[in-house]
């Protein structure tokens, strides 16, 4: 086993470089989807300084709303718009009912509130749409580009490419919006001190509503894409937490960190599963990201791009 673990994988890469490229590309495309989910966490964290435990439930609830409306006969594009409006409505409700009364409270209070939101959205979604698995076909074939395969020998999946392009566009749009606009500059001030932000004229409730709305729309996009691969089911909420190692790796406050972290985690787990999975008993892909996150917590807890916190005592 020792020799297989340390020698064979590198020999396999050397002997079959095209297959390695396929694995790497597949991992990078999955990493872009992880980055999109991670951005939802980053946006909430930058606006409140709290990890949003409810982001996975928002992904699930948004996907359930979209597919539920579609099954009722609503045009898919109209269903997408209506689902986005529903998530904006959820953001308004959360800001008014949950967040506004908790202004200037300890972060742990906000975190516990997001746990409550998680269970509410899970139960409310199940009450409205049911708990059965719903297949979702958005018209993108889950098959490789055969022309590319014949010319280069690379088997690249069409759906993976489509998902990566959509996620890349959304990630670029969000990164630009929250780094080049006044709203983006206000996020850090709101996270640092709610009362100070209010005192200088930053509309806290507006910032929170915008950020939670964007996080909900990001969750809708992620839910549709993941739901198309795996079916819309309640395990989507757990899949969303695969973004947690991405956040630890890239940094909870960094939008570029979420992108780079997603790419590293996505490609790393695919390569580990294919080349080291057999030697380690398989299923590396399920826990590889969390081991990487644990290593970063031990040696660089702020992540690659996170802000190092120095407190005077």
Secondary structure as UniProt FT lines:
FT   HELIX           2..3
FT   HELIX           4..8
FT   HELIX           9..15
FT   HELIX           17..48
FT   TURN            53..54
FT   HELIX           55..71
FT   TURN            72..73
FT   HELIX           76..94
FT   HELIX           95..99
FT   HELIX           100..102
FT   TURN            103..104
FT   HELIX           107..129
FT   HELIX           146..152
FT   HELIX           158..180
FT   HELIX           182..192
FT   HELIX           194..199
FT   TURN            200..201
FT   HELIX           204..230
FT   TURN            234..235
FT   HELIX           236..240
FT   TURN            241..242
FT   HELIX           243..250
FT   TURN            252..253
FT   HELIX           255..276
FT   TURN            277..281
FT   HELIX           284..299
FT   TURN            301..305
//
